[in-house]
């Protein structure tokens, strides 16, 4: 029996982001069960408009694609011949399912062209949402209106949707009319490519805290610094805090608070996007991770922390509550509450050295996408029974479940 053909569309490495890693890991997991191609967005937008413009094109990622995946890298924002070559790949490989990773309106015009190409060869179209809307785009009324208008055109031509939480499923259904089409909840897969051996501290009894990720208004870093500042000198002496992240949207308030902190000498600030080997090192050095988001659908840093078995203080917002629901190392606090964060910080040293099991795998993601491929095969053979048009809660398998698809993504693809 031939394997289904699946094409994954997402972010490439030139504008490296969390979606770049997700696209790579998902493609590798699918390659265990399907013939997989990947179409990457290369020049995501004009460089001068990108918040991380100074690092564009730098070799930051150590991860590489599974050699079984045919990769086209990629489509440029201004198209030229790049969109022609992407369309040719789709027409040549004739995927049964086209899976679009959605995270920003910048890709809308390219996605619409790829959807039309996929439809011309009879492919089903599935949109996987990492955010229903980007927070930066949502703050700009004209941009937000244009993105919503364009996204409706893509969604109207789509057969189904994947989200990472029931929270996002509700938000997506409230924002768009998806009548008669499934919205399947599949958890974010693990980011165990950043798993590392824990490195002991040179300061016995000191708990090393890590904030990791971009510094943007919705990340809530200022509340962590406020909580940090509320510690007494004796309490602060029990900790070291590393803040590692790139500033976006001109959000400099947390950096200003760090510089003015009474405990500044116990904070390490790395205010830029770090390459993979440094990412792994920061998590190897951490005793606990703190993620004080004000809103979020999913979090790569949360999944890196869980893959390392670390205690993690995380706010109970959006999809993060569900992502951490079965993780024993999670300490949930309300968003925007510096006092609650400070109380959680005081609790963390008791968990120093503890390691917890991360139950996430790529199996649910793989099973959900394969279900759309099976539906496409049934439709071609005249056996369409509508069985995949329900609102499946997990796409056929839970995080530890069995669906006949391991979704292991066993090829690590980490460059030496």
C-alpha positions as CSV (number, residue, x, y, z in Angstrom):
1,X,0.0,0.0,0.0
2,X,1.5,3.4,-1.0
3,X,2.1,6.0,1.6
4,X,-0.1,9.2,1.5
5,X,1.5,12.3,0.1
6,X,1.6,15.4,2.4
7,X,3.0,18.9,1.8
8,X,3.8,21.0,4.9
9,X,4.1,24.8,4.4
10,X,5.7,26.9,7.1
11,X,8.6,29.2,8.0
12,X,12.1,28.6,6.8
13,X,15.5,29.3,8.5
14,X,16.3,32.7,7.0
15,X,13.9,34.4,9.3
16,X,14.3,31.8,12.1
17,X,11.4,31.6,14.6
18,X,9.6,29.0,16.7
19,X,7.5,28.2,13.6
20,X,10.7,27.3,11.7
21,X,11.4,24.6,14.3
22,X,7.8,23.4,14.4
23,X,7.6,23.1,10.6
24,X,10.9,21.0,10.6
25,X,9.9,18.8,13.5
26,X,6.4,18.1,12.2
27,X,7.7,17.3,8.7
28,X,10.2,14.8,10.2
29,X,7.5,13.1,12.3
30,X,5.2,12.8,9.3
31,X,8.0,11.2,7.2
32,X,7.7,8.0,9.3
33,X,4.3,7.5,7.7
34,X,4.0,9.5,4.5
35,X,5.8,10.9,1.5
36,X,6.5,14.4,2.7
37,X,7.5,17.6,1.0
38,X,8.0,21.0,2.7
39,X,7.5,24.5,1.1
40,X,9.2,27.1,3.3
41,X,8.7,30.8,3.4
42,X,12.2,32.1,2.8
43,X,12.3,35.9,2.5
44,X,9.4,36.3,4.9
45,X,9.0,40.1,4.3
46,X,11.2,43.1,3.5
47,X,14.0,42.8,5.9
48,X,13.7,46.4,7.1
49,X,10.2,45.7,8.5
50,X,11.3,42.6,10.5
51,X,11.8,43.2,14.3
52,X,14.8,40.9,14.2
53,X,16.3,42.4,11.1
54,X,19.9,42.3,12.3
55,X,20.0,38.5,12.5
56,X,18.2,37.7,9.2
57,X,20.1,35.0,7.3
58,X,22.5,34.1,10.2
59,X,23.0,30.3,10.8
60,X,21.2,30.1,14.1
61,X,19.5,26.7,13.9
62,X,21.4,23.4,14.4
63,X,18.3,21.5,13.4
64,X,18.0,20.1,9.9
65,X,15.3,18.4,7.9
66,X,14.9,14.6,7.7
67,X,16.5,13.5,4.4
68,X,13.3,11.8,3.5
69,X,11.6,15.2,3.2
70,X,11.8,17.0,-0.1
71,X,12.4,20.7,0.9
72,X,11.8,23.7,-1.2
73,X,13.5,26.8,0.4
74,X,11.6,28.7,-0.6
75,X,9.0,31.3,-1.4
76,X,9.9,35.0,-1.1
77,X,7.4,37.7,0.0
78,X,7.9,39.5,-3.3
79,X,7.5,36.2,-5.2
80,X,9.5,36.5,-8.4
81,X,10.2,33.0,-9.8
82,X,10.0,31.5,-6.2
83,X,6.2,31.1,-6.2
84,X,6.3,29.5,-9.7
85,X,8.8,26.9,-8.5
86,X,6.7,26.2,-5.4
87,X,3.6,25.7,-7.5
88,X,5.5,23.4,-9.8
89,X,6.6,21.3,-6.8
90,X,3.0,20.9,-5.7
91,X,1.8,20.0,-9.2
92,X,4.7,17.5,-9.5
93,X,4.3,15.8,-6.1
94,X,0.5,16.0,-6.1
95,X,0.0,16.0,-2.3
96,X,-3.2,14.6,-0.9
97,X,-3.0,17.1,2.0
98,X,-1.5,20.5,2.1
99,X,-0.8,21.6,5.7
100,X,-0.4,25.3,6.2
101,X,1.3,26.6,9.4
102,X,-0.5,29.8,10.4
103,X,1.2,32.4,12.6
104,X,1.3,35.7,10.6
105,X,-0.6,37.6,7.9
106,X,2.7,38.3,6.1
107,X,2.3,34.9,4.4
108,X,-1.3,35.4,3.3
109,X,-0.8,36.1,-0.4
110,X,1.6,33.2,-0.8
111,X,-0.6,30.9,1.1
112,X,-3.6,31.7,-1.1
113,X,-1.5,31.0,-4.2
114,X,-0.4,27.6,-2.8
115,X,-4.0,26.7,-1.8
116,X,-5.2,27.3,-5.3
117,X,-2.3,25.2,-6.6
118,X,-3.1,22.4,-4.2
119,X,-6.8,22.5,-5.0
120,X,-6.0,22.2,-8.7
121,X,-4.4,18.7,-8.1
122,X,-7.2,17.6,-5.8
123,X,-5.5,18.1,-2.4
124,X,-7.3,18.7,0.8
125,X,-6.2,21.8,2.7
126,X,-5.6,21.9,6.4
127,X,-4.6,25.0,8.4
128,X,-2.8,24.6,11.6
129,X,-3.1,27.6,13.9
130,X,-0.3,28.6,16.3
131,X,-2.1,31.9,17.0
132,X,-5.6,32.9,15.8
133,X,-4.0,36.4,15.3
134,X,-0.6,37.8,15.9
135,X,-0.6,40.2,18.8
136,X,1.5,42.8,16.9
137,X,-0.8,42.7,13.9
138,X,-3.9,42.8,16.1
139,X,-2.8,46.2,17.5
140,X,-2.9,47.8,14.0
141,X,-6.5,48.2,12.9
142,X,-5.9,48.5,9.2
143,X,-3.4,45.5,9.2
144,X,-5.8,43.5,11.3
145,X,-8.7,44.1,9.0
146,X,-6.7,43.2,5.9
147,X,-5.4,40.0,7.5
148,X,-8.8,38.9,8.6
149,X,-10.2,39.6,5.1
150,X,-7.4,37.6,3.4
151,X,-7.5,34.8,5.9
152,X,-11.2,34.3,5.3
153,X,-10.4,33.6,1.7
154,X,-7.9,30.9,2.7
155,X,-10.2,29.4,5.2
156,X,-13.1,29.3,2.7
157,X,-10.9,27.0,0.6
158,X,-9.8,24.8,3.5
159,X,-11.2,21.4,4.6
160,X,-10.2,21.3,8.2
161,X,-8.2,23.0,10.9
162,X,-5.8,22.1,13.7
163,X,-5.3,24.0,17.0
164,X,-3.3,23.3,20.1
165,X,-6.0,23.8,22.7
166,X,-9.8,23.9,23.2
167,X,-9.3,27.5,24.1
168,X,-8.0,28.2,20.6
169,X,-10.7,26.1,19.0
170,X,-13.4,28.3,20.7
171,X,-11.5,31.5,19.7
172,X,-11.2,30.3,16.1
173,X,-14.9,29.4,15.8
174,X,-15.8,32.8,17.3
175,X,-13.7,34.7,14.8
176,X,-14.5,32.8,11.6
177,X,-17.4,30.8,10.1
178,X,-16.1,27.2,9.8
179,X,-19.5,25.6,9.6
180,X,-19.4,21.9,8.6
181,X,-15.6,21.5,8.8
182,X,-13.6,19.9,11.7
183,X,-11.4,21.8,14.1
184,X,-9.2,19.2,15.7
185,X,-7.3,19.9,18.9
186,X,-3.7,18.5,18.8
187,X,-1.2,19.4,21.5
188,X,2.1,21.1,20.5
189,X,4.7,18.4,19.9
190,X,7.8,18.2,22.2
191,X,11.0,20.3,21.5
192,X,13.3,17.6,22.8
193,X,16.0,18.6,20.3
194,X,17.0,21.1,23.0
195,X,17.2,18.4,25.7
196,X,20.5,18.6,27.6
197,X,22.3,17.2,30.6
198,X,21.8,19.4,33.6
199,X,24.9,21.3,34.6
200,X,25.4,21.8,38.3
201,X,25.7,25.3,39.7
202,X,29.0,26.7,40.9
203,X,27.0,28.3,43.8
204,X,25.6,25.6,46.1
205,X,22.1,26.3,47.3
206,X,21.5,28.9,44.5
207,X,18.4,28.3,42.3
208,X,19.0,29.4,38.7
209,X,15.9,30.9,37.0
210,X,15.5,31.3,33.3
211,X,13.2,33.6,31.3
212,X,13.5,32.6,27.6
213,X,11.8,34.0,24.5
214,X,11.2,37.2,22.6
215,X,10.5,40.3,24.8
216,X,7.2,41.6,23.6
217,X,4.2,43.3,25.5
218,X,2.2,40.0,25.8
219,X,5.2,38.1,27.3
220,X,4.7,39.8,30.7
221,X,8.4,40.0,31.5
222,X,7.9,43.2,33.4
223,X,5.7,41.4,36.0
224,X,8.6,38.9,36.6
225,X,11.0,41.8,37.2
226,X,8.5,43.4,39.5
227,X,8.2,40.1,41.4
228,X,12.0,39.8,41.4
229,X,12.4,43.3,42.8
230,X,10.0,42.5,45.6
231,X,12.4,39.9,47.0
232,X,14.4,40.9,50.1
233,X,18.2,40.9,49.8
234,X,18.3,37.6,51.7
235,X,15.7,36.0,49.4
236,X,17.4,37.3,46.2
237,X,20.7,35.8,47.4
238,X,19.1,32.3,46.9
239,X,18.6,33.0,43.2
240,X,20.2,33.9,39.9
241,X,18.0,35.1,37.0
242,X,18.9,34.8,33.3
243,X,16.8,36.8,30.9
244,X,17.4,35.6,27.3
245,X,15.4,37.1,24.5
246,X,15.2,39.5,21.6
247,X,13.3,42.8,22.0
248,X,10.3,43.2,19.6
249,X,7.8,46.0,19.0
250,X,10.1,48.5,20.8
251,X,9.1,47.0,24.1
252,X,12.0,48.2,26.2
253,X,10.2,48.6,29.6
254,X,11.4,45.2,30.9
255,X,15.0,46.0,30.0
256,X,14.8,49.4,31.7
257,X,13.4,47.7,34.8
258,X,16.2,45.1,34.8
259,X,18.8,47.9,34.7
260,X,17.2,49.7,37.6
261,X,16.6,46.5,39.7
262,X,18.0,46.5,43.3
263,X,19.1,43.0,42.5
264,X,20.7,43.8,39.1
265,X,23.9,42.1,40.1
266,X,22.1,38.7,40.2
267,X,20.6,39.1,36.7
268,X,22.2,37.9,33.5
269,X,20.7,39.7,30.5
270,X,21.2,38.4,26.9
271,X,19.1,40.8,24.8
272,X,19.4,39.1,21.4
273,X,18.3,35.9,19.5
274,X,20.7,33.1,20.5
275,X,21.8,30.2,18.3
276,X,20.8,26.7,19.1
277,X,23.9,25.6,21.0
278,X,23.4,28.5,23.4
279,X,19.7,27.7,23.8
280,X,20.5,24.2,24.9
281,X,23.2,25.6,27.3
282,X,20.8,28.0,28.9
283,X,18.3,25.3,29.7
284,X,21.1,23.0,30.9
285,X,22.1,25.7,33.4
286,X,18.6,26.3,34.6
287,X,17.0,24.9,37.7
288,X,13.6,26.3,36.8
289,X,12.0,28.3,34.0
290,X,9.6,31.3,34.4
291,X,7.1,32.2,31.6
292,X,4.9,35.1,32.8
293,X,2.8,35.4,29.6
294,X,-0.3,37.7,29.6
295,X,-1.8,35.7,26.7
296,X,-0.6,32.9,24.5
297,X,-1.9,30.0,22.4
298,X,1.3,27.9,22.6
299,X,4.9,28.3,23.8
300,X,8.0,26.8,22.4
301,X,10.0,27.7,25.6
302,X,7.4,25.9,27.7
303,X,7.9,22.8,25.6
304,X,11.7,23.0,25.8
305,X,11.4,23.3,29.6
306,X,9.1,20.3,29.8
307,X,11.3,18.3,27.4
308,X,14.1,18.9,29.9
309,X,11.9,17.9,32.9
310,X,12.4,21.3,34.6
311,X,10.1,23.0,37.1
312,X,8.3,25.8,35.2
313,X,6.3,28.7,36.5
314,X,3.8,29.6,33.9
315,X,0.7,31.8,33.8
316,X,-2.7,30.2,33.3
317,X,-3.6,31.9,30.0
318,X,-4.9,30.7,26.7
319,X,-3.6,27.3,25.6
320,X,-0.8,27.1,28.2
321,X,-3.1,25.8,30.9
322,X,-3.9,22.8,28.8
323,X,-0.3,22.3,27.5
324,X,0.9,22.0,31.1
325,X,-2.1,20.2,32.5
326,X,-0.5,16.8,32.8
327,X,3.0,18.1,33.6
328,X,4.0,17.6,37.3
329,X,6.6,20.3,37.2
330,X,4.2,23.2,36.3
331,X,3.4,25.9,38.9
332,X,0.4,27.9,37.5
333,X,-0.1,31.5,38.5
334,X,-2.6,34.2,37.3
335,X,-1.4,36.5,34.6
336,X,-0.2,40.0,35.4
337,X,0.1,39.2,39.1
338,X,3.6,40.1,40.4
339,X,2.7,39.0,44.0
340,X,1.7,35.5,42.8
341,X,4.9,35.3,40.7
342,X,6.9,36.2,43.8
343,X,5.2,33.6,45.8
344,X,6.0,31.0,43.1
345,X,9.6,32.1,43.0
346,X,9.9,31.4,46.8
347,X,8.4,27.9,46.2
348,X,10.8,26.9,43.4
349,X,13.9,26.2,45.4
350,X,12.1,23.3,47.0
351,X,11.9,21.7,43.6
352,X,15.5,22.3,42.7
353,X,17.0,19.1,41.2
354,X,13.6,17.5,40.6
355,X,12.8,16.2,37.1
356,X,9.4,15.6,35.7
357,X,8.0,13.5,32.8
358,X,6.9,15.2,29.6
359,X,4.1,13.2,28.1
360,X,3.9,15.1,24.9
361,X,4.7,13.4,21.5
362,X,4.2,14.1,17.9
363,X,1.8,11.2,17.5
364,X,-1.5,13.2,17.8
365,X,-0.3,15.7,15.2
366,X,0.6,12.9,12.8
367,X,-2.6,11.0,13.4
368,X,-4.8,14.1,12.8
369,X,-3.1,14.9,9.5
370,X,-3.1,11.3,8.4
371,X,-6.9,11.2,9.0
372,X,-7.3,14.0,6.4
373,X,-5.2,12.0,4.0
374,X,-7.4,8.9,4.6
375,X,-10.5,11.0,4.0
376,X,-9.0,12.2,0.7
377,X,-8.4,8.6,-0.4
378,X,-11.9,7.6,0.5
379,X,-13.3,10.6,-1.4
380,X,-11.4,9.6,-4.5
381,X,-12.6,6.0,-4.3
382,X,-16.2,7.1,-3.7
383,X,-16.3,5.9,-0.1
384,X,-16.5,9.3,1.6
385,X,-18.6,8.8,4.8
386,X,-17.9,12.1,6.5
387,X,-16.2,10.3,9.4
388,X,-13.5,12.9,9.8
389,X,-15.9,15.9,9.7
390,X,-16.6,15.8,13.4
391,X,-14.9,18.0,16.0
392,X,-12.4,15.4,17.1
393,X,-10.8,16.3,20.4
394,X,-7.4,15.0,19.6
395,X,-7.2,14.0,16.0
396,X,-7.4,10.3,16.9
397,X,-4.8,9.9,19.6
398,X,-3.9,11.5,22.9
399,X,-0.4,12.5,24.0
400,X,0.3,9.0,25.1
401,X,-2.3,7.3,23.0
402,X,-2.0,4.8,20.2
403,X,-3.4,5.6,16.8
404,X,-1.3,3.2,14.7
405,X,1.0,6.1,14.0
406,X,4.0,6.6,16.2
407,X,4.8,10.1,15.1
408,X,8.1,9.7,16.8
409,X,10.0,12.1,14.6
410,X,13.0,9.9,15.5
411,X,15.3,11.7,13.1
412,X,16.8,14.4,15.4
413,X,18.3,16.3,12.4
414,X,20.7,18.2,14.7
415,X,23.7,19.3,12.8
416,X,27.1,18.3,14.4
